[in-house]
């Protein structure tokens, strides 16, 4: 087997019809700085791997919970918090919506302004 070339993950990319708007949402939610700010591409860099937001004019939000035949969730973000109730309220104040379906009592599933599910949880 050949030697593995050097690689490093720099970002997770979320598609959205509004890259700047979704980037501002996550910048406020996570307290991360915006590094690149272009109409079709915005990045957040906290000092390591970050998040990027790419323009997708025909973005279709995933369905939560998943149902056959609907747009499926391909990934979601897990965000550790100290206070689930306070963090949920803060995320809602930024434009997130609490998902109707909640599979666990100690995790809160929310939908970002583009409809991507993300989870808030308290580390145990």
N, C-alpha and C positions, 0 to 999 in steps of 0.2 A: 504494500500500500504506500502511495506517495506521502511525503510529509504534508501535514495539514498547513495550508497557507494561513497567515495571520488574518483574523477577521474579528470584527466587533460590531455588536448591535448598536446603532445610533438612535433609532426611533421606531415607534409604532405609529403607523399612519392611519388616520380615520378619514374616510370620504364624507363630504358634506357639500350642500349647495352654497354654504356660507363659511368659507375657511376662516375669515377674520372673526366672525361672530362666535364660532365654536371655539376658536383659540382663546378668545377673551374669556369665555365661560370657564375653560379648564385652567387658564392662567389665574383667574380669581379663586377657583375651587381649590387648586393645589398650591397657590402662592409661587408659581414658577414664572420666570421671566420669558417674554417673547424675544426670540433671537432673530428670526427671519420673518418679515411681514410684507408679503406680496399678495396681490389680489387672488391668485390661484394657489398659493403655497405659503403656509405659516408654520413656524416651528417654535416649540417651547423647549428650553434647555435648562434643567436644574443643576447642571454640573456633571451630568452623566447621560445615559440614554434618556431621551425625552419623548415628546409627542409631536407629531406633525399632522397638519390638516390640509387635505388636497381637495381642490374643486372637483366635484362630480355633479354636473348640472342635472343629471337624471337619477340622482340618489333616491333610493327606496329604503326607508327605515326598516330594520328587521322587526319581525313579529316576536313579542314576548308575552306569554311563553310560546315556544315554537309550535307551529302547526303545519302539517303536511301541505305542500303546495304554496305556502307563503314564503316571503323573503326570510331566510334563516340568519340567525345571529352567527357571525363567523368568529367573533372574539368579543370579550368584554374586559373592562378594566376593574380591578379590585383595588379599593382605596381603604387603607387602614385608618381608623379614627379613634379618638379617645372617648367621645360621647356620641352615641348613635343618634339620639334625638336631636341634639344641637347641630350635628353635621348634616342631618337630613333637612332640617329647617334652613340651614345656610345654603345648601345646594338648591333647594326650592326657591330661595330668594334670588338666586342667580339665573333661574329659568328652567331648572330640572323639574321633572314630574315623577312622583312616586308611581311605580308600576302597580297595576291592579293586582297582579299575581305576585305573592311573596312566599317563596318556598321554605324560608327559615325564619324563626323568630329573632335570631341574633344577627341577621343580615338584612340590609335594606336595599332592594333593587330599585334603581331610579333610571329614568330615560333622560339623556342630555337633550339640548335643544334640537339636534338633528335626529333624535330618536334612537341613538345607540344606548343599549343597556350598560349600566355600570353598577357596581356593588360597593356599598359602604359596610364595613364590619369593624368590630372591636376585637383587637388581638387578645387572645386568652392566655 
